[in-house]
Structures are given as structure tokens and as C-alpha cells.
Amino acid sequence: MNVTVLGAGAWGTAFGQVLADAGNQVTMWAIEPQIVEGIRSNHRNEVRLPIVERLPENITATGDRAEAVANADIVVVAIAAQFARVALEEFAGKIPQNAIVVSLMKGIERTTGKRMDEVVCEALNLPRNRFAALSGPNLSKEVALRQHAAAVVACENRANAEVVAKACSNSYFKAFVSTDVIGVEMCGSLKNVVALAVGMARGAGYGENTAAMIETRGLAELTALGVAEGADSRTFAGLAGFGDLVATCGSPLSRNYTFGSNLGKGMSVE
């Protein structure tokens, strides 16, 4: 398939490699000319993902919005959550009518309190049956190194979720499907709060009991909040919930955990 990835940060680029390894033709879109040229000419993203020596040959890049999405069967959004709406509005009307739009973003829009599925559908005037959320225990560095990982693809239209799952599954990355978009979205954003808390406890010198308490009770709170929003409680026990929580709360590769740990050691937010 023709797949476009909007945003060439560490996770966007790593996922672009996943898609390319699954046999798709991948186009990365980035606003930074240096990144576009690096991917096009050298098959490298030295700015955002220098640990990958050479990206697959079936990855290219462009800085032109219309060119990026012109022939896309799937458009993957990997833009920072708080900038998503403004960035995506530039693509409104350019995405093919039948393309599925997949969000890798994990967050809640600060100004509106809306989830990323709501933001994407509003910014692109996209019907919900063409929106999918992908989330799971996916630390970008490990995925970039082709270590085994899995994720959940959620779409109200299960057939579209299966299309996306097939497009990104390969020898080291497995995608499962769900129709619980709200649950997957809530898992992806809210577990970061728990990771901050676990990091703070670790940084302050507390041990396994404290971390386990925060993770377990944190998961219970995430589940209750998700169910109140209309999510399926079972989603929180799966890869997008418990799985992502474990990875995010226990690894120095997690920015939220590391940030929390530094706070716990007494460092300021700045």
C-alpha cells in the first residue's frame, strides 16, 4: 500500500520503518528541509532517529503537503499532540476520499480537553469510520532497533482496523484490532500521568512496593475514567493499557518516567 507518515520525529520515523518492513511504499512528510533531504538522499534521519544507520529503500520524504498525501491509502499522523490541530488543518481537503487516517499521538488537547480522535476528525472533517488510533508498549528506540513489539489498532469500522493492522504487521511488529477507539485513546494519554508519578517515587528513593502500588491503583483510575467516557474496561487490561503502562513506568527510555524521576530527585520543572 501507499502509506504517508505526517511527522518525522523519532516515533514517526521508527513507525515508517515498520511500515516499510511490512512491504509498503512509505512517504515521510516533514517541515524541516534537513530531515527531508536526509531521508531522500541518504535514507537517514540523523536529526530525530540517528540510531538507525539506514532506513529501508522503500521510504522517501517530502516537504510538500499535497505531494505527500496525493496517492495515500493510509495517512499516519505522528505530530506532537498539542500542535496536531493547526498542522492537520493544512491537510484538509488534500487527503484522498477513501484513505484511512491513523493517529500515533498520545495526548489530550489542552485548550479543549478533547482526545486526539476528536481533534483529527474535526481538523480534517473526517468521518469516524475512517479514523484509527494505534497505541501500545512502543518505545520508539526499541522499535527502531527492530525488537519485538505489538500494538492495538482501534477503529469504529473493524474492517478498516484490520486493513491498518495488516499494513503494519511484519516479522517483529504485530498489530491487534479493536473497535474501542475511546479506550485506546484514553490509555495512550492517561498512562503518562501514572508514569510521571512512578518516576517521582523512584527519584525520591522509594522502591518496588511503592511503584507497584502507584501503577496498580493508577490503572484502576484510568479504567474508571475511561469507562465513564464510554470505553470498554477490557481495553485497559490489554496492550494499550496495562502493556503501555508497564513499558512507560519502567524504562529510562520513557520521557515521562525520566521527567518524573528528575522531579523526585529535587530538580525543578525547568
Backbone as numpy.savetxt, mean C-alpha at the origin, in Angstrom:
# Nx Ny Nz CAx CAy CAz Cx Cy Cz
-0.89 -8.15 -18.68 -1.72 -6.96 -18.68 -0.86 -5.72 -18.68
-1.44 -4.59 -19.06 -0.76 -3.30 -18.95 -1.13 -2.70 -17.60
-0.12 -2.50 -16.75 -0.37 -1.98 -15.41 0.44 -0.71 -15.21
-0.21 0.33 -14.72 0.46 1.59 -14.41 0.51 1.78 -12.92
1.66 2.18 -12.41 1.83 2.48 -10.99 2.05 3.97 -10.84
1.13 4.64 -10.16 1.25 6.07 -9.92 2.00 6.29 -8.61
3.22 6.79 -8.73 4.05 7.00 -7.55 5.20 6.02 -7.54
6.43 6.53 -7.58 7.61 5.66 -7.65 8.44 5.78 -6.38
7.74 5.72 -5.23 8.45 5.64 -3.96 8.94 4.23 -3.74
9.39 3.91 -2.52 9.94 2.59 -2.24 8.89 1.49 -2.45
7.69 1.66 -1.88 6.67 0.62 -2.00 6.10 0.56 -3.41
5.87 1.71 -4.03 5.37 1.71 -5.40 6.32 1.00 -6.35
7.61 1.27 -6.20 8.61 0.64 -7.07 8.73 -0.85 -6.78
8.73 -1.21 -5.50 8.81 -2.63 -5.14 7.61 -3.39 -5.69
6.42 -2.77 -5.61 5.23 -3.44 -6.12 5.23 -3.48 -7.65
5.82 -2.46 -8.26 6.00 -2.49 -9.70 6.83 -3.69 -10.12
7.85 -4.00 -9.34 8.68 -5.17 -9.61 7.87 -6.46 -9.44
7.01 -6.50 -8.40 6.13 -7.66 -8.20 5.27 -7.89 -9.44
4.68 -6.81 -9.94 3.81 -6.89 -11.11 4.59 -7.33 -12.36
5.79 -6.80 -12.50 6.62 -7.16 -13.65 7.02 -8.63 -13.56
7.38 -9.08 -12.36 7.75 -10.49 -12.17 6.57 -11.42 -12.42
5.36 -10.88 -12.32 4.16 -11.68 -12.60 3.84 -11.69 -14.10
4.66 -11.00 -14.91 4.51 -11.06 -16.36 3.80 -9.90 -17.01
3.49 -8.86 -16.25 2.79 -7.70 -16.80 3.76 -6.70 -17.41
3.23 -5.84 -18.28 3.99 -4.70 -18.78 3.70 -3.54 -17.84
4.72 -3.03 -17.17 4.52 -2.06 -16.10 5.07 -0.69 -16.48
4.26 0.34 -16.27 4.70 1.72 -16.46 4.62 2.44 -15.13
5.75 2.97 -14.69 5.80 3.77 -13.46 5.60 5.24 -13.83
4.76 5.93 -13.05 4.62 7.37 -13.24 5.20 8.07 -12.03
6.02 9.08 -12.27 6.61 9.87 -11.18 6.76 11.31 -11.64
6.71 12.24 -10.69 6.88 13.64 -11.04 8.35 14.05 -11.06
9.22 13.21 -10.46 10.64 13.54 -10.39 11.35 13.07 -11.66
11.86 14.00 -12.48 12.55 13.63 -13.73 13.71 12.67 -13.50
14.41 12.84 -12.38 15.57 11.98 -12.09 15.15 10.52 -11.94
14.01 10.31 -11.27 13.52 8.94 -11.07 13.04 8.35 -12.39
12.29 9.13 -13.17 11.80 8.66 -14.46 12.96 8.26 -15.37
13.96 9.11 -15.46 15.11 8.83 -16.33 15.89 7.62 -15.83
16.03 7.50 -14.51 16.76 6.36 -13.94 16.11 5.03 -14.28
14.77 5.00 -14.18 14.05 3.76 -14.49 14.07 3.47 -15.99
13.86 4.50 -16.79 13.81 4.32 -18.26 15.17 3.90 -18.82
16.21 4.56 -18.38 17.53 4.35 -18.99 18.36 3.26 -18.31
18.24 3.16 -16.98 19.12 2.25 -16.24 18.38 1.14 -15.49
17.04 1.16 -15.58 16.23 0.19 -14.82 16.60 0.20 -13.34
16.75 1.40 -12.80 17.05 1.56 -11.37 16.28 2.74 -10.82
15.91 2.64 -9.55 15.36 3.79 -8.83 16.30 4.06 -7.66
17.40 4.70 -7.98 18.44 4.95 -6.97 17.96 5.90 -5.89
16.97 6.73 -6.20 16.49 7.71 -5.23 15.64 7.06 -4.15
14.70 6.20 -4.53 13.73 5.64 -3.58 13.95 4.18 -3.23
14.58 3.41 -4.12 14.77 1.98 -3.85 16.14 1.52 -4.35
17.21 2.05 -3.75 18.56 1.74 -4.23 18.99 0.29 -3.99
18.28 -0.44 -3.11 18.71 -1.82 -2.82 18.47 -2.75 -4.01
17.62 -2.35 -4.95 17.39 -3.16 -6.15 18.38 -2.71 -7.23
19.29 -3.60 -7.55 20.34 -3.27 -8.50 19.80 -3.02 -9.92
18.81 -3.83 -10.31 18.25 -3.66 -11.64 16.80 -4.14 -11.65
15.91 -3.26 -12.04 14.50 -3.60 -12.16 14.28 -4.42 -13.43
13.20 -5.21 -13.49 12.94 -6.04 -14.66 12.84 -5.21 -15.95
13.14 -5.87 -17.06 13.14 -5.20 -18.36 11.75 -4.72 -18.77
10.70 -5.37 -18.24 9.33 -4.99 -18.62 8.75 -3.89 -17.72
9.64 -3.08 -17.14 9.24 -1.87 -16.41 9.81 -0.66 -17.14
8.95 0.33 -17.38 9.42 1.60 -17.91 8.81 2.71 -17.06
9.08 3.95 -17.42 8.58 5.08 -16.61 8.30 6.29 -17.48
7.42 7.14 -16.98 7.10 8.39 -17.67 6.67 9.43 -16.64
6.82 10.68 -17.02 6.34 11.77 -16.18 5.07 12.38 -16.75
4.61 11.85 -17.88 3.42 12.37 -18.55 2.19 11.61 -18.07
1.23 12.32 -17.50 0.06 11.67 -16.91 -0.77 10.91 -17.95
-1.09 11.55 -19.05 -1.93 10.93 -20.08 -1.24 9.69 -20.66
0.04 9.80 -20.93 0.79 8.67 -21.47 0.84 7.51 -20.48
0.97 7.85 -19.21 1.11 6.82 -18.18 -0.09 5.89 -18.13
-1.29 6.44 -18.22 -2.50 5.62 -18.01 -3.25 5.27 -19.29
-2.75 5.73 -20.43 -3.49 5.62 -21.69 -4.00 4.21 -22.00
-3.16 3.20 -21.81 -3.53 1.83 -22.19 -3.64 0.90 -20.99
-3.84 1.47 -19.81 -3.79 0.66 -18.59 -5.04 -0.20 -18.40
-4.80 -1.48 -18.06 -5.88 -2.36 -17.62 -6.10 -2.20 -16.11
-4.98 -1.95 -15.42 -5.00 -1.72 -13.97 -4.15 -0.50 -13.67
-4.66 0.38 -12.82 -3.90 1.55 -12.36 -3.71 1.41 -10.86
-2.45 1.35 -10.44 -2.11 1.19 -9.03 -1.70 2.54 -8.46
-2.31 2.91 -7.34 -2.02 4.21 -6.72 -1.12 4.00 -5.50
0.09 4.56 -5.57 1.05 4.42 -4.47 1.60 5.80 -4.12
0.67 6.72 -3.89 1.02 8.11 -3.55 0.82 8.30 -2.05
1.57 9.19 -1.43 1.39 9.46 -0.01 -0.07 9.85 0.25
-0.67 9.22 1.27 -2.11 9.34 1.51 -2.60 10.78 1.60
-1.85 11.63 2.27 -2.34 13.00 2.48 -2.26 13.86 1.22
-1.59 13.38 0.18 -1.50 14.11 -1.08 -2.31 13.44 -2.19
-2.98 12.36 -1.85 -3.64 11.54 -2.86 -4.71 12.29 -3.64
-5.57 13.01 -2.94 -6.68 13.66 -3.61 -6.20 14.66 -4.66
-5.29 15.52 -4.27 -4.78 16.55 -5.19 -4.07 15.90 -6.38
-3.27 14.87 -6.10 -2.53 14.22 -7.18 -3.47 13.49 -8.14
-4.49 12.82 -7.60 -5.37 12.02 -8.44 -6.32 12.87 -9.27
-6.67 14.04 -8.78 -7.57 14.91 -9.55 -6.98 15.26 -10.91
-5.64 15.23 -11.00 -4.97 15.50 -12.28 -5.17 14.36 -13.28
-5.58 13.19 -12.78 -5.78 12.03 -13.65 -7.26 11.83 -14.00
-8.13 12.62 -13.41 -9.57 12.47 -13.68 -9.85 12.63 -15.17
-10.56 11.68 -15.74 -10.89 11.73 -17.16 -9.84 11.11 -18.07
-8.69 10.77 -17.52 -7.61 10.20 -18.33 -7.54 8.68 -18.25
-8.10 8.11 -17.18 -8.01 6.67 -16.97 -9.05 5.94 -17.82
-8.65 4.87 -18.51 -9.59 4.13 -19.37 -10.85 3.69 -18.63
-11.95 3.63 -19.35 -13.27 3.37 -18.77 -13.37 2.06 -18.02
-12.65 1.05 -18.45 -12.77 -0.27 -17.83 -11.62 -0.62 -16.89
-10.69 0.32 -16.71 -9.54 0.03 -15.85 -9.95 -0.12 -14.39
-9.29 -1.03 -13.70 -9.47 -1.20 -12.26 -8.42 -0.34 -11.56
-8.83 0.41 -10.56 -7.89 1.26 -9.81 -7.63 0.62 -8.46
-6.35 0.38 -8.16 -5.94 -0.32 -6.95 -5.15 0.62 -6.05
-5.55 0.72 -4.79 -4.85 1.58 -3.84 -3.90 0.77 -2.96
-2.64 1.20 -2.90 -1.67 0.64 -1.96 -1.55 1.53 -0.73
-2.30 2.62 -0.70 -2.15 3.63 0.35 -2.80 3.18 1.65
-2.17 3.55 2.76 -2.69 3.22 4.07 -2.81 4.51 4.87
-4.03 4.99 5.05 -4.18 6.24 5.80 -5.61 6.75 5.79
-5.82 7.75 6.60 -7.10 8.47 6.67 -6.82 9.92 6.30
-7.60 10.48 5.40 -7.38 11.87 4.99 -7.65 12.81 6.16
-6.65 13.56 6.56 -6.76 14.40 7.76 -7.88 15.43 7.67
-8.01 16.06 6.52 -8.96 17.18 6.41 -10.41 16.73 6.38
-10.66 15.47 6.00 -12.04 15.00 5.87 -12.37 13.79 6.75
-11.35 13.08 7.23 -11.59 11.85 7.99 -12.00 10.69 7.10
-11.80 10.82 5.78 -12.24 9.78 4.86 -11.13 8.74 4.60
-11.58 7.51 4.33 -10.67 6.44 3.97 -10.17 6.65 2.54
-9.12 5.92 2.17 -8.55 6.08 0.84 -9.49 5.61 -0.26
-10.33 4.62 0.01 -11.29 4.21 -1.02 -12.25 5.34 -1.35
-12.65 6.09 -0.33 -13.54 7.23 -0.55 -12.82 8.34 -1.31
-11.58 8.60 -0.93 -10.80 9.66 -1.56 -10.57 9.35 -3.05
-10.15 8.13 -3.34 -9.85 7.74 -4.73 -11.11 7.82 -5.60
-12.20 7.25 -5.11 -13.44 7.24 -5.91 -13.97 8.65 -6.15
-13.82 9.53 -5.15 -14.27 10.92 -5.32 -13.36 11.67 -6.29
-12.05 11.52 -6.13 -11.11 12.28 -6.95 -11.17 11.88 -8.42
-11.44 10.59 -8.67 -11.45 10.09 -10.06 -12.86 9.90 -10.61
-13.87 10.21 -9.78 -15.26 9.94 -10.16 -15.40 8.48 -10.60
-14.90 7.60 -9.76 -14.78 6.18 -10.07 -15.90 5.38 -9.39
-16.57 4.49 -10.11 -17.56 3.62 -9.47 -16.87 2.65 -8.52
-17.50 2.34 -7.40 -16.85 1.54 -6.37 -16.52 0.13 -6.84
-17.24 -0.38 -7.83 -16.95 -1.74 -8.27 -15.66 -1.83 -9.10
-15.07 -0.66 -9.41 -13.78 -0.64 -10.11 -12.65 -0.20 -9.19
-12.92 -0.12 -7.88 -11.88 0.22 -6.91 -11.48 -1.01 -6.12
-10.17 -1.18 -5.90 -9.67 -2.27 -5.06 -8.62 -1.72 -4.11
-8.59 -2.28 -2.91 -7.56 -1.94 -1.93 -6.67 -3.16 -1.73
-5.37 -2.93 -1.71 -4.41 -4.02 -1.46 -3.64 -3.71 -0.20
-3.63 -4.66 0.73 -2.95 -4.42 2.00 -2.52 -5.74 2.61
-1.52 -5.68 3.46 -1.02 -6.87 4.13 0.34 -6.60 4.75
0.99 -7.64 5.29 2.33 -7.48 5.87 3.36 -7.36 4.76
3.53 -6.15 4.26 4.35 -5.92 3.07 5.39 -4.83 3.31
6.39 -5.11 4.13 7.49 -4.16 4.30 8.24 -4.08 2.97
8.33 -2.87 2.44 8.77 -2.69 1.05 10.16 -3.26 0.78
11.08 -3.14 1.73 12.44 -3.62 1.50 12.46 -5.13 1.31
11.69 -5.85 2.12 11.66 -7.31 2.02 11.01 -7.75 0.71
9.94 -7.06 0.31 9.29 -7.39 -0.96 10.25 -7.09 -2.12
10.97 -5.98 -2.02 11.92 -5.62 -3.06 13.02 -6.66 -3.21
13.35 -7.34 -2.12 14.38 -8.39 -2.15 13.79 -9.74 -2.54
12.51 -9.71 -2.93 11.79 -10.91 -3.39 11.69 -11.98 -2.31
11.56 -11.55 -1.05 11.27 -12.49 0.02 9.78 -12.79 0.02
9.40 -13.99 0.43 8.00 -14.41 0.33 7.07 -13.53 1.15
5.97 -13.15 0.53 4.99 -12.27 1.17 3.62 -12.50 0.55
2.60 -11.97 1.22 1.23 -12.09 0.72 0.45 -10.85 1.09
-0.68 -10.67 0.43 -1.53 -9.51 0.70 -2.98 -9.88 0.39
-3.88 -8.98 0.75 -5.30 -9.16 0.45 -5.71 -8.07 -0.54
-6.43 -8.47 -1.59 -7.02 -7.52 -2.53 -8.52 -7.52 -2.28
-9.05 -6.35 -1.95 -10.49 -6.24 -1.65 -11.18 -5.34 -2.67
-12.28 -5.83 -3.21 -13.11 -5.06 -4.13 -14.55 -5.51 -3.96
-15.48 -4.58 -4.06 -16.90 -4.95 -3.96 -17.28 -5.94 -5.04
-16.63 -5.84 -6.20 -16.82 -6.79 -7.30 -15.73 -7.85 -7.17
-16.11 -9.03 -6.71 -15.12 -10.07 -6.44 -14.33 -10.46 -7.69
-14.99 -10.44 -8.84 -14.31 -10.79 -10.09 -13.16 -9.82 -10.36
-13.36 -8.54 -10.08 -12.29 -7.56 -10.27 -11.16 -7.78 -9.27
-11.51 -8.17 -8.04 -10.48 -8.49 -7.04 -9.63 -9.65 -7.52
-10.27 -10.63 -8.14 -9.55 -11.80 -8.65 -8.64 -11.43 -9.83
-9.08 -10.48 -10.65 -8.24 -10.01 -11.76 -6.95 -9.39 -11.22
-7.11 -8.55 -10.21 -5.94 -7.88 -9.61 -5.04 -8.90 -8.92
-5.65 -9.83 -8.17 -4.87 -10.83 -7.46 -4.03 -11.67 -8.41
-4.63 -12.05 -9.53 -3.90 -12.84 -10.53 -2.76 -12.02 -11.13
-3.01 -10.74 -11.34 -2.00 -9.87 -11.97 -0.78 -9.65 -11.10
-0.92 -9.78 -9.76 0.23 -9.49 -8.89 0.75 -10.73 -8.16
0.23 -11.90 -8.49 0.73 -13.12 -7.85 1.85 -13.73 -8.68
2.94 -14.08 -8.02 4.07 -14.70 -8.70 4.71 -15.73 -7.76
5.93 -16.11 -8.01 6.57 -17.18 -7.24 6.82 -16.81 -5.78
6.90 -15.52 -5.46 7.19 -15.11 -4.08 6.11 -14.21 -3.47
5.12 -13.81 -4.26 4.08 -12.91 -3.75 2.72 -13.51 -4.08
1.90 -13.70 -3.05 0.58 -14.31 -3.21 -0.49 -13.32 -2.78
-1.49 -13.14 -3.62 -2.60 -12.25 -3.29 -3.88 -13.06 -3.08
-4.55 -12.80 -1.96 -5.85 -13.39 -1.66 -6.93 -12.35 -1.94
-8.18 -12.78 -2.06 -9.24 -11.83 -2.42 -10.29 -11.71 -1.32
-10.95 -10.56 -1.31 -12.00 -10.25 -0.33 -12.95 -9.24 -0.96
-14.13 -9.13 -0.41 -15.05 -8.06 -0.83 -15.19 -7.00 0.27
-14.43 -7.16 1.35 -14.52 -6.25 2.49 -13.55 -5.08 2.36
-13.89 -4.14 1.49 -13.02 -2.98 1.24 -12.83 -2.16 2.52
-13.90 -1.91 3.24 -13.81 -1.09 4.46 -12.87 -1.74 5.47
-13.00 -3.05 5.65 -12.15 -3.74 6.61 -10.68 -3.66 6.26
-10.36 -3.92 4.99 -8.96 -3.87 4.56 -8.40 -2.46 4.69
-9.20 -1.46 4.34 -8.78 -0.06 4.48 -8.52 0.30 5.95
-9.44 -0.10 6.83 -9.30 0.23 8.24 -8.07 -0.46 8.85
-7.87 -1.72 8.48 -6.69 -2.44 8.97 -5.41 -1.71 8.59
-5.31 -1.34 7.33 -4.08 -0.75 6.82 -3.71 0.57 7.46
-4.71 1.37 7.80 -4.41 2.68 8.38 -4.29 2.62 9.90
-5.20 1.93 10.56 -5.25 1.99 12.02 -4.15 1.20 12.72
-3.64 0.16 12.08 -2.58 -0.61 12.75 -1.33 0.24 12.97
-1.19 1.33 12.20 -0.04 2.21 12.40 -0.07 2.87 13.78
-1.26 3.13 14.30 -1.38 3.72 15.63 -0.85 2.75 16.67
-1.20 1.48 16.52 -0.73 0.45 17.45 0.79 0.30 17.35
1.32 0.37 16.13 2.76 0.26 15.93 3.51 1.40 16.62
2.94 2.59 16.57 3.54 3.72 17.30 3.59 3.43 18.80
2.47 2.90 19.32 2.40 2.63 20.76 3.38 1.54 21.17
3.47 0.47 20.36 4.42 -0.60 20.67 5.85 -0.07 20.62
6.15 0.74 19.61 7.47 1.33 19.52 7.79 2.19 20.72
6.82 2.97 21.18 7.03 3.82 22.35 7.32 2.98 23.60
6.59 1.88 23.75 6.82 0.99 24.90 8.22 0.37 24.83
8.59 -0.08 23.65 9.93 -0.67 23.48 11.01 0.37 23.76
10.83 1.56 23.20 11.82 2.60 23.39 11.97 3.01 24.85
10.88 2.91 25.61 10.90 3.26 27.03 11.47 2.13 27.89
11.76 0.99 27.26 12.43 -0.09 27.98 11.54 -1.23 28.42
10.28 -1.22 28.01 9.38 -2.31 28.39 9.58 -3.51 27.48
9.18 -4.70 27.97 9.48 -5.94 27.26 8.33 -6.57 26.53
8.40 -7.91 26.43 7.47 -8.67 25.61 6.03 -8.61 26.12
5.85 -8.68 27.44 4.49 -8.66 27.99 3.76 -7.38 27.58
4.45 -6.26 27.71 3.84 -4.98 27.40 3.51 -4.87 25.91
4.47 -5.29 25.07 4.24 -5.23 23.62 3.07 -6.12 23.23
3.03 -7.33 23.79 1.95 -8.26 23.46 0.60 -7.71 23.91
0.57 -7.07 25.08 -0.67 -6.48 25.58 -1.17 -5.39 24.63
-0.26 -4.50 24.23 -0.66 -3.40 23.35 -1.13 -3.92 21.99
-0.41 -4.89 21.44 -0.79 -5.44 20.14 -2.15 -6.13 20.19
-2.36 -6.94 21.24 -3.60 -7.70 21.33 -4.81 -6.81 21.60
-4.67 -5.92 22.59 -5.78 -5.01 22.88 -5.96 -3.99 21.76
-4.85 -3.63 21.11 -4.94 -2.74 19.96 -5.74 -3.36 18.85
-5.49 -4.65 18.58 -6.23 -5.35 17.53 -7.71 -5.42 17.87
-8.03 -5.61 19.16 -9.43 -5.64 19.58 -10.11 -4.30 19.31
-9.39 -3.21 19.56 -9.94 -1.88 19.31 -10.12 -1.62 17.81
-9.13 -2.02 17.02 -9.24 -1.85 15.57 -10.45 -2.60 15.04
-10.63 -3.81 15.54 -11.74 -4.63 15.08 -13.08 -3.99 15.44
-13.20 -3.51 16.68 -14.45 -2.88 17.12 -14.75 -1.64 16.29
-13.73 -0.84 16.02 -13.93 0.37 15.23 -14.29 0.02 13.78
-13.62 -0.99 13.25 -13.92 -1.41 11.89 -15.34 -1.93 11.74
-15.78 -2.76 12.69 -17.13 -3.29 12.65 -18.15 -2.16 12.73
-17.87 -1.16 13.56 -18.77 0.00 13.68 -18.87 0.76 12.37
-17.82 0.68 11.54 -17.82 1.35 10.24 -18.43 0.48 9.14
-18.75 -0.76 9.49 -19.36 -1.64 8.50 -18.48 -2.75 7.98
-17.31 -2.94 8.60 -16.38 -3.97 8.16 -16.74 -5.34 8.73
-16.16 -6.38 8.15 -16.32 -7.76 8.62 -15.23 -8.03 9.65
-15.60 -8.45 10.85 -14.61 -8.67 11.91 -13.55 -9.69 11.51
-13.90 -10.64 10.63 -12.94 -11.67 10.24 -11.75 -11.11 9.48
-11.94 -9.98 8.81 -10.85 -9.35 8.07 -9.69 -9.00 8.99
-10.02 -8.61 10.23 -9.00 -8.17 11.18 -8.16 -9.31 11.73
-8.65 -10.53 11.54 -7.88 -11.71 11.98 -6.99 -12.25 10.87
-7.06 -11.63 9.69 -6.31 -12.12 8.54 -5.06 -11.33 8.24
-4.59 -11.47 7.00 -3.33 -10.84 6.58 -3.36 -9.32 6.71
-4.48 -8.70 6.32 -4.56 -7.24 6.34 -4.59 -6.70 7.76
-5.11 -7.49 8.70 -5.21 -7.05 10.09 -4.08 -7.58 10.94
-4.27 -8.78 11.47 -3.26 -9.38 12.35 -1.91 -9.50 11.67
-1.90 -9.92 10.40 -0.64 -10.09 9.69 0.15 -8.81 9.58
-0.51 -7.75 9.15 0.17 -6.46 8.99 0.57 -5.89 10.35
-0.27 -6.14 11.36 0.04 -5.66 12.71 1.34 -6.27 13.21
1.50 -7.59 13.03 2.71 -8.27 13.48 3.95 -7.71 12.79
3.87 -7.53 11.47 5.02 -7.02 10.72 5.35 -5.59 11.12
4.32 -4.77 11.29 4.53 -3.35 11.56 4.99 -3.09 12.99
4.53 -3.93 13.92 4.86 -3.71 15.33 6.17 -4.36 15.75
6.77 -5.16 14.88 7.95 -5.91 15.32 9.19 -5.73 14.48
9.18 -4.78 13.55 10.34 -4.66 12.67 10.92 -3.25 12.66
12.24 -3.13 12.73 12.87 -1.81 12.58 12.70 -1.24 11.18
12.22 -2.07 10.22 11.93 -1.57 8.88 10.63 -0.78 8.85
9.83 -0.89 9.91 8.58 -0.14 10.01 8.85 1.27 10.49
8.44 2.24 9.70 8.68 3.65 10.06 7.88 4.04 11.30
6.66 3.51 11.42 5.83 3.86 12.57 6.42 3.30 13.87
6.85 2.05 13.82 7.48 1.44 15.00 8.74 2.20 15.39
9.58 2.50 14.39 10.85 3.20 14.66 10.60 4.60 15.23
9.62 5.30 14.66 9.27 6.63 15.15 8.80 6.56 16.60
7.93 5.60 16.89 7.46 5.41 18.26 8.58 5.07 19.22
9.49 4.22 18.77 10.63 3.83 19.60 11.48 5.04 19.97
11.73 5.91 19.00 12.51 7.11 19.27 11.80 8.05 20.24
10.46 8.12 20.12 9.69 8.90 21.09 9.83 8.31 22.48
9.76 6.98 22.55 9.86 6.30 23.83 11.21 6.49 24.49
12.23 6.70 23.69 13.58 6.94 24.22 13.74 8.37 24.70
12.72 9.21 24.46 12.79 10.58 24.93 13.04 11.62 23.86
13.14 11.20 22.61 13.35 12.16 21.54 12.07 12.93 21.27
12.19 14.13 20.74 11.00 14.94 20.42 10.42 14.49 19.09
9.21 14.95 18.80 8.57 14.64 17.51 9.44 15.15 16.38
10.00 16.32 16.54 10.85 16.90 15.50 12.08 16.03 15.26
